[in-house]
Amino acid sequence: MHPAFSVIFLTTLIGVGQGLFLALVTGQVYSLANLLQPQDSVRFYAVGSALSLAFLVAGLVASIFHLGRPERAWRAASQWRTSWLSREVIVLPVFMFLVFLYGVIHWLGWTQPLFRIKGVIPVDATLLTGVLGALAAFALFGCTAMIYASIQFIEEWHSPFTLVNFTLFGIASGFMLAAAFSAWSGVDLVGFFGAWAVVFTLAAGVSRLLSLRRNARLVHKSTLETAIGIRHNRIEQKSQGFMGGSFNTREFFHGASHTTVALVRLFFLVMVFVVPLLLLAASYWLASPGLPVAAFAAQYLGLVAERWYFFAEAKHPQNLYYQSMA
């Protein structure tokens, strides 16, 4: 498949936004349970929500460049009964509204407890909004991943690993950004968010390696022999039937060499799973506020490469025909 950078940035940017919001809510829950020191509502939670919303808006803007007729984008929500894309189009603004509301409530200081769980854990409007936002975040992960996982004839995508990977990558990058945000804002939560970022990054690494192993061993149901109904040990295509390119040759094949694809795979494995963890480990030893920021930047760059590889790795059955121009 042809990796469209508009979709690459859409999925990675909103994934970071979702993960950061989940990190903020996690930090709040820990502080309400007296497992962490309470943080300032405006300085940490409100600003953090604004940062999460900025990533979500940036992803939404990136998606516009993938539309042939942006003025008709609203129609994408009309097929919500059957289309995961339509469901994503609906869930994304709902989630963005909840992130905005979460930040506004913290900004206004409406943190008085409405009631207490077992007389100990105070529940206020921010926590209720945060829980709803967390549910929406996971729903959005599901909708985004299922756009690809539900396509049965692209066998590299049609796997539970697609859903798991999209979710874990988003959460890992979000917690990594939360650690960077804590370091930048001087909040003493770098260790907390950094530890969770390591856990989710390692989990994502295991899941992605398993998916790479699965895809490398795939035996595709469709072959050139089954496509044309001829049983022969050696069939070689000589021409597509025309000399020029077409929509099919542009959109369903990446055109990169095997060496390029292999180098991109190596690059994202190093940048997503190795470099950020080394930078976080160094930040603990050196107490440097800049290293967690560098860890997030490196991981996000790796995620862009990973998402490029995700599309390039997928083999559309139509390429059995569109193999060579002449």
N, C-alpha and C positions, 0 to 999 in steps of 0.2 A: 504494500500500500504506500501511497505517496504521503509523507509526513507534512501536514499543513501546519505551519508555525502558528497560525491563529488559534487552532485547536490545541496545539501543544501548550501555548501560553495560557489559554483558557483553563485547561484541566490542572495545570501545575499551580497557577496563581490562586484559583479558588480553593484548591487543596490546601495551600498554605494558610489561606484565610480561615478555612474550616478548622484546621488543626490548631491554629493560634487561639481561636475562640474556645475550643475544647480545653486547651491548656489553661486559659483564664478561669473557666468555670471549675476546672479541677483544683486550681490553686485556691479559689474561694471556698470550695467544699472542705478542703484540708484546713483552712484557717478557721472556718466555722466549727469544725470538730476539734479545734485547739491543737492541731498537729503542725500548724505553721503560724508564724506571727501574722496578725491582720495587716493588710496593705491599704494604702490610701486609695479611697474610691476614685478620686479624680485623677491623681497622678498615675495610677497603675491601671485600674480597670477601665476607666473611661477612655484614656489615651490608648490602651491596648485594644479596646473595641474599635476605636477609630482606625487603628493600624490594620486590624482584621478586615474592616469594611473597605479600606483602601485597596487591599489585595483582591477582594471580591469584585469591586468596581473595575479594577484594572483587567481582571479576567473577563468580565462582561464586555468591556470595550474591545478586548482582543477578539472576542467571538464575532463582533460585527464585521470584521474584515473577511470572515469566511462566508458571508451571506452575499448571494448574487443580487438580491433585492432587499436591502435592510429595512425599507419602509413596510415590508410585509412580514417582519419578524414576529409580530403578534400572532400570526396565524399558526406559528409553531406549537402553540398551546392547545390547539383545537382537537388534537388526536390523543388526548390524555388517557383514553380508555385502553389504547393498544400500543402507544409509542412511549418508550422510555425517554426519548428526547423531549417530548411534550411534557412529561412529568418533571424532567429536570428544569425546563423553562418555567414551570409553576413553582417548584420547591425553592429554586435559587432566590427569587425576590422575597419569598416568605422568610427564608433564612436571613437574608440581608436585613429585612425589617426587624427581626428579633435581635440581631446583633446591634443594630442602631438603637433599639429600645433599651437593650441591656446597658449600653454605654450612657444613654441619656439619663436613665434612672440613677446610675452611679454618679453621673455628673451633678445631678440635682440633689444628691445625698438622701434619697428616699430609701434608706437602709434600716428603718425601724422594723423590728421583728413583728410579723403578723401573728405568728404562733411558734411554739417550740415543739420539736420532736422529742418525746419522752422527757420533756422538761429541760433538755440540755441543749440541743442543736437549734439555734434560732433560724427561722425561715422568713425571709423578707421578699419583697417584689423582685429584687435582682436575682435571687436564687431561683424563684419560679420561672422567671424569664430565661435564665441561664439553662435550666433543665429543658424547657421547650426548645431553646436554640440548639442544645446538644442533640436532641432527637431529630430536629430538622437537619443538622449537619450530617448525621449518619444516614438519614433518608436521601440527602443530596449525594453522598458518596455512592449509595446504592444505585441511584438513578443514573449518575454519570458512568459508572462502571458497566451497568447493564446495557447501556447503549451499544457497547462493544461485545460484552459477554453473551448477549442474546443472539448474535449473528452466527448461526450454526455453520454456515459454509466457510467461514474464516476460522479454521480450527485452532489456530494459535490463540485466538481471543476467546473461543467458546469453552471456557474453563472457570471453575471457582477461583482459580488463582487471580484472574482479572479483578474480581471484586475485592479479594483480600489485598492485592498489591495496591490498588487505587486508595483503599482505606488506610493501609499502614504507611504508605508514602506520604499521604496528606497529614496524618497525625504526627509522624516523625518530623517532617519539615516544620509543622506548626509548633511543636514543642521546642525544636531547635531555635526557631525565631523567638519563642517566649524566653529562652535562655539569653539570647542576644539582646532582646528588649530589656530584660532585667539588668543585664550588665550595663547597657547604655543609659538606663534611667537610674542606676545606682540602687536598685532594689535587691535585697539579699535573698534572691530566689534562683540565682544562677545554678547552684548545685542541685536544687530540687528539679527544676525544669530540664537541666542538662542530663541528670540521671535518667529521667523518663525519656528524653530524646535518644539516649544511648540504647535503652531497652527497645523502643519502637524501631529505631534504625536497624538494630540487630535482627529483630523479628521480620522487618521488611526484607532484609538481606537474605534470610533463610527462605522466605516465601518466593522472592524473585529468583534465587538460584534454583529452587525446585521447579519453577515455571520454565526457566531456561532449559533445564534438563528434560522436562516433559516435551517442550517444543522441538528440541533437537532430535528426539526419538519419534516424533510424529510420523506415521505412515498415512499420507493423505488418501482420502477415499477416491478423489478424482485424479486421474492421470491422463496423459495424452492419448493413451490407448482406449480408456473408457470414454473419453470425450468424443472420439470419432468412431468408436465401435469397431476398431480393428485390433485383433490380437496378433501382435508381432513383437519379437524381442527388441527390435530396433526401429524406432520411428523418429524421424528428425524433421522439424519444420524448417522450410526454406524461405517462406515469405508470409506476411500478414495479408497479402492481397492488394496492398497499396504502399506507396513509397513514403507518405507523410505521416505525421503523428495525428492523434485524435484525443478526444476526451478520455477514452478508455486507457490509452497509453500514458496519459499525463496523470490521471487521478488514481489509478490502481497499481502503479508500479513506481518505485522510488528512483530508479535509474542509477543508483550508486553501486560501486564495485563491491565485491565480497570483502576486499581488504578494508574499504572504508567502513562498512557495516561492522566488521570485527573490531576495528579501532574504536568506533563509537561505543561498542559494548564494553570494551576494556576501560574506556574513559569513564563511563558512568558508574561502573563497578568500583573504581578507585575513588571518584569524586563524591559519590553518594554514601559509601559505606566505610571508607578508610580515612580519607583526609579529614572529614568533620570530627570523627572520633579522636584522631590524633590532636587536632586543634583544641578540642574540649579538654582532653587530658592535660595538654600544655597550659591551658587557662587555669586549671585547678592548681598547678604547681607555681605558675608565675603570677597568679591573681591579676591577669590582664583583662580589662574590659573590652579590648578590641578583638581578642581571639574568638570569643563566642560569635561575634558579628561575622568574622571571617569564616567560621565554621558553617554558619547558615548560608552565606554567599556561595561557598564552595558546594554545599549540598544542593542548593537550588540550581546552580549551573549543571550539576550532575543530573538532576531531575529532568531538566530540559533535554539533555542527551538521552536519558532513559526513555522519555516519552517519544522522542524521535525514533529510537530503536524499536519501541513498542509497535509503531506503525510500520516501520521498514521490515520488521520481522514477519509481519502478517502476509501470507500469500493468498491473493484473490484467485479463485478458480479460473477467472476469465484470462489470466495470464498464460494459461495453457495454450491459448491461441495467439495472444499478442506477445510473442517471444522475440521475434526478429523482424526488422523492417524489410530485409531483402536477402 
